[in-house]
């Protein structure tokens, strides 16, 4: 990005992507996006940051962590869903899926115990 070029300010980037300004600063701290400072001190992002942030949000919504997203840096500026998966990307996704499955199983057990306790105390389902 060239100094003096308008670019996209943090509020505009937030509106265009549905992210909060706080999330954008967090992504920047994690080195997933970058900005320059305008003469007034405001963060200014390259317009291509919109695609990158949308891809980051897509990966986070799929259950990945910011650390997981780092593996996908090479394809964050394009159609991340259409990019051929790398071995490392597949490994990260499979590991994350296993963690999510484990959490679901644990929560299901907790729910079942609570449901059984309620049924025992009240004599009825929910």
ChimeraX commands (.cxc) that place a marker at each C-alpha (Angstrom):
marker #1 position 0.00,0.00,0.00 radius 0.5
marker #1 position 1.35,3.43,-0.86 radius 0.5
marker #1 position 1.53,6.15,1.78 radius 0.5
marker #1 position -1.11,8.77,1.26 radius 0.5
marker #1 position -3.49,6.43,-0.59 radius 0.5
marker #1 position -6.92,6.41,1.02 radius 0.5
marker #1 position -7.47,2.68,1.35 radius 0.5
marker #1 position -10.12,1.39,3.72 radius 0.5
marker #1 position -10.42,2.58,7.30 radius 0.5
marker #1 position -11.17,0.15,10.09 radius 0.5
marker #1 position -14.85,1.12,10.37 radius 0.5
marker #1 position -15.37,0.65,6.63 radius 0.5
marker #1 position -13.62,-2.72,6.72 radius 0.5
marker #1 position -15.75,-3.74,9.69 radius 0.5
marker #1 position -18.98,-2.79,7.89 radius 0.5
marker #1 position -17.92,-4.51,4.66 radius 0.5
marker #1 position -17.08,-7.79,6.40 radius 0.5
marker #1 position -19.41,-7.95,9.41 radius 0.5
marker #1 position -16.39,-8.04,11.73 radius 0.5
marker #1 position -16.02,-5.71,14.67 radius 0.5
marker #1 position -13.19,-3.19,14.83 radius 0.5
marker #1 position -11.96,-5.11,17.87 radius 0.5
marker #1 position -11.86,-8.36,15.86 radius 0.5
marker #1 position -9.94,-6.62,13.07 radius 0.5
marker #1 position -7.36,-5.36,15.55 radius 0.5
marker #1 position -7.14,-8.91,16.92 radius 0.5
marker #1 position -6.58,-10.32,13.40 radius 0.5
marker #1 position -3.89,-7.70,12.90 radius 0.5
marker #1 position -2.22,-8.60,16.19 radius 0.5
marker #1 position -2.25,-12.25,15.03 radius 0.5
marker #1 position -0.56,-11.06,11.80 radius 0.5
marker #1 position -3.40,-12.28,9.59 radius 0.5
marker #1 position -4.03,-8.80,8.20 radius 0.5
marker #1 position -1.96,-5.63,8.16 radius 0.5
marker #1 position -2.54,-1.91,7.99 radius 0.5
marker #1 position -0.67,1.30,7.65 radius 0.5
marker #1 position -1.26,4.45,9.61 radius 0.5
marker #1 position -2.67,7.49,7.85 radius 0.5
marker #1 position -1.28,10.92,8.72 radius 0.5
marker #1 position -4.11,11.30,11.25 radius 0.5
marker #1 position -3.09,8.03,12.96 radius 0.5
marker #1 position -6.05,5.97,11.73 radius 0.5
marker #1 position -5.49,2.43,10.53 radius 0.5
marker #1 position -5.81,2.12,6.77 radius 0.5
marker #1 position -6.16,-1.25,5.06 radius 0.5
marker #1 position -5.67,-2.23,1.46 radius 0.5
marker #1 position -9.04,-2.81,-0.22 radius 0.5
marker #1 position -8.04,-6.47,-0.72 radius 0.5
marker #1 position -8.32,-6.87,3.05 radius 0.5
marker #1 position -12.09,-7.30,2.59 radius 0.5
marker #1 position -11.63,-10.69,0.92 radius 0.5
marker #1 position -9.01,-11.73,3.44 radius 0.5
marker #1 position -11.21,-10.85,6.43 radius 0.5
marker #1 position -14.23,-12.60,4.90 radius 0.5
marker #1 position -12.09,-15.73,4.47 radius 0.5
marker #1 position -10.79,-15.48,8.04 radius 0.5
marker #1 position -14.36,-15.19,9.34 radius 0.5
marker #1 position -15.44,-18.15,7.20 radius 0.5
marker #1 position -12.67,-20.33,8.64 radius 0.5
marker #1 position -13.41,-19.20,12.19 radius 0.5
marker #1 position -17.12,-19.92,11.68 radius 0.5
marker #1 position -16.15,-23.43,10.54 radius 0.5
marker #1 position -14.61,-24.01,13.97 radius 0.5
marker #1 position -10.96,-23.19,13.34 radius 0.5
marker #1 position -8.93,-21.01,15.68 radius 0.5
marker #1 position -6.85,-17.98,14.67 radius 0.5
marker #1 position -3.76,-20.16,15.03 radius 0.5
marker #1 position -5.36,-22.72,12.70 radius 0.5
marker #1 position -6.16,-19.96,10.19 radius 0.5
marker #1 position -2.44,-19.13,9.92 radius 0.5
marker #1 position -1.99,-22.38,7.97 radius 0.5
marker #1 position -4.27,-20.96,5.29 radius 0.5
marker #1 position -2.39,-17.65,4.85 radius 0.5
marker #1 position -1.28,-18.50,1.29 radius 0.5
marker #1 position -4.88,-18.69,0.07 radius 0.5
marker #1 position -6.65,-16.07,2.22 radius 0.5
marker #1 position -6.62,-13.46,-0.55 radius 0.5
marker #1 position -8.60,-15.61,-2.99 radius 0.5
marker #1 position -11.46,-18.08,-2.90 radius 0.5
marker #1 position -10.31,-20.09,0.11 radius 0.5
marker #1 position -13.14,-22.61,-0.31 radius 0.5
marker #1 position -12.13,-23.35,-3.91 radius 0.5
marker #1 position -8.37,-23.54,-3.32 radius 0.5
marker #1 position -6.92,-27.05,-3.43 radius 0.5
marker #1 position -6.36,-28.20,0.15 radius 0.5
marker #1 position -2.81,-28.56,1.36 radius 0.5
marker #1 position -1.76,-31.55,3.44 radius 0.5
marker #1 position -1.14,-29.24,6.39 radius 0.5
marker #1 position -4.53,-27.55,5.96 radius 0.5
marker #1 position -6.30,-30.90,5.86 radius 0.5
marker #1 position -4.40,-32.08,8.94 radius 0.5
marker #1 position -5.37,-28.93,10.87 radius 0.5
marker #1 position -9.02,-29.26,9.83 radius 0.5
marker #1 position -9.14,-32.95,10.80 radius 0.5
marker #1 position -7.52,-32.22,14.18 radius 0.5
marker #1 position -9.99,-29.40,14.83 radius 0.5
marker #1 position -12.90,-31.67,13.85 radius 0.5
marker #1 position -11.71,-34.31,16.32 radius 0.5
marker #1 position -11.58,-31.69,19.09 radius 0.5
marker #1 position -15.08,-30.47,18.24 radius 0.5
marker #1 position -16.41,-34.06,18.19 radius 0.5
marker #1 position -14.85,-34.67,21.61 radius 0.5
marker #1 position -16.46,-31.52,23.02 radius 0.5
marker #1 position -19.85,-32.48,21.59 radius 0.5
marker #1 position -19.58,-35.96,23.13 radius 0.5
marker #1 position -18.67,-34.45,26.51 radius 0.5
marker #1 position -21.54,-31.97,26.39 radius 0.5
marker #1 position -23.96,-34.72,25.33 radius 0.5
marker #1 position -22.90,-36.79,28.37 radius 0.5
marker #1 position -23.43,-33.80,30.67 radius 0.5
marker #1 position -26.85,-33.12,29.16 radius 0.5
marker #1 position -27.85,-36.78,29.49 radius 0.5
marker #1 position -26.82,-36.82,33.18 radius 0.5
marker #1 position -28.77,-33.65,33.87 radius 0.5
marker #1 position -31.79,-34.95,32.00 radius 0.5
marker #1 position -31.66,-38.23,33.95 radius 0.5
marker #1 position -31.38,-36.38,37.26 radius 0.5
marker #1 position -34.37,-34.20,36.39 radius 0.5
marker #1 position -36.40,-37.21,35.29 radius 0.5
marker #1 position -35.52,-39.00,38.55 radius 0.5
marker #1 position -36.55,-36.00,40.67 radius 0.5
marker #1 position -39.66,-34.98,38.75 radius 0.5
marker #1 position -40.80,-38.25,37.19 radius 0.5
marker #1 position -41.19,-36.65,33.80 radius 0.5
marker #1 position -39.21,-35.72,30.71 radius 0.5
marker #1 position -38.41,-32.06,30.36 radius 0.5
marker link #1:1,2 radius 0.2
marker link #1:2,3 radius 0.2
marker link #1:3,4 radius 0.2
marker link #1:4,5 radius 0.2
marker link #1:5,6 radius 0.2
marker link #1:6,7 radius 0.2
marker link #1:7,8 radius 0.2
marker link #1:8,9 radius 0.2
marker link #1:9,10 radius 0.2
marker link #1:10,11 radius 0.2
marker link #1:11,12 radius 0.2
marker link #1:12,13 radius 0.2
marker link #1:13,14 radius 0.2
marker link #1:14,15 radius 0.2
marker link #1:15,16 radius 0.2
marker link #1:16,17 radius 0.2
marker link #1:17,18 radius 0.2
marker link #1:18,19 radius 0.2
marker link #1:19,20 radius 0.2
marker link #1:20,21 radius 0.2
marker link #1:21,22 radius 0.2
marker link #1:22,23 radius 0.2
marker link #1:23,24 radius 0.2
marker link #1:24,25 radius 0.2
marker link #1:25,26 radius 0.2
marker link #1:26,27 radius 0.2
marker link #1:27,28 radius 0.2
marker link #1:28,29 radius 0.2
marker link #1:29,30 radius 0.2
marker link #1:30,31 radius 0.2
marker link #1:31,32 radius 0.2
marker link #1:32,33 radius 0.2
marker link #1:33,34 radius 0.2
marker link #1:34,35 radius 0.2
marker link #1:35,36 radius 0.2
marker link #1:36,37 radius 0.2
marker link #1:37,38 radius 0.2
marker link #1:38,39 radius 0.2
marker link #1:39,40 radius 0.2
marker link #1:40,41 radius 0.2
marker link #1:41,42 radius 0.2
marker link #1:42,43 radius 0.2
marker link #1:43,44 radius 0.2
marker link #1:44,45 radius 0.2
marker link #1:45,46 radius 0.2
marker link #1:46,47 radius 0.2
marker link #1:47,48 radius 0.2
marker link #1:48,49 radius 0.2
marker link #1:49,50 radius 0.2
marker link #1:50,51 radius 0.2
marker link #1:51,52 radius 0.2
marker link #1:52,53 radius 0.2
marker link #1:53,54 radius 0.2
marker link #1:54,55 radius 0.2
marker link #1:55,56 radius 0.2
marker link #1:56,57 radius 0.2
marker link #1:57,58 radius 0.2
marker link #1:58,59 radius 0.2
marker link #1:59,60 radius 0.2
marker link #1:60,61 radius 0.2
marker link #1:61,62 radius 0.2
marker link #1:62,63 radius 0.2
marker link #1:63,64 radius 0.2
marker link #1:64,65 radius 0.2
marker link #1:65,66 radius 0.2
marker link #1:66,67 radius 0.2
marker link #1:67,68 radius 0.2
marker link #1:68,69 radius 0.2
marker link #1:69,70 radius 0.2
marker link #1:70,71 radius 0.2
marker link #1:71,72 radius 0.2
marker link #1:72,73 radius 0.2
marker link #1:73,74 radius 0.2
marker link #1:74,75 radius 0.2
marker link #1:75,76 radius 0.2
marker link #1:76,77 radius 0.2
marker link #1:77,78 radius 0.2
marker link #1:78,79 radius 0.2
marker link #1:79,80 radius 0.2
marker link #1:80,81 radius 0.2
marker link #1:81,82 radius 0.2
marker link #1:82,83 radius 0.2
marker link #1:83,84 radius 0.2
marker link #1:84,85 radius 0.2
marker link #1:85,86 radius 0.2
marker link #1:86,87 radius 0.2
marker link #1:87,88 radius 0.2
marker link #1:88,89 radius 0.2
marker link #1:89,90 radius 0.2
marker link #1:90,91 radius 0.2
marker link #1:91,92 radius 0.2
marker link #1:92,93 radius 0.2
marker link #1:93,94 radius 0.2
marker link #1:94,95 radius 0.2
marker link #1:95,96 radius 0.2
marker link #1:96,97 radius 0.2
marker link #1:97,98 radius 0.2
marker link #1:98,99 radius 0.2
marker link #1:99,100 radius 0.2
marker link #1:100,101 radius 0.2
marker link #1:101,102 radius 0.2
marker link #1:102,103 radius 0.2
marker link #1:103,104 radius 0.2
marker link #1:104,105 radius 0.2
marker link #1:105,106 radius 0.2
marker link #1:106,107 radius 0.2
marker link #1:107,108 radius 0.2
marker link #1:108,109 radius 0.2
marker link #1:109,110 radius 0.2
marker link #1:110,111 radius 0.2
marker link #1:111,112 radius 0.2
marker link #1:112,113 radius 0.2
marker link #1:113,114 radius 0.2
marker link #1:114,115 radius 0.2
marker link #1:115,116 radius 0.2
marker link #1:116,117 radius 0.2
marker link #1:117,118 radius 0.2
marker link #1:118,119 radius 0.2
marker link #1:119,120 radius 0.2
marker link #1:120,121 radius 0.2
marker link #1:121,122 radius 0.2
marker link #1:122,123 radius 0.2
marker link #1:123,124 radius 0.2
marker link #1:124,125 radius 0.2
marker link #1:125,126 radius 0.2
view
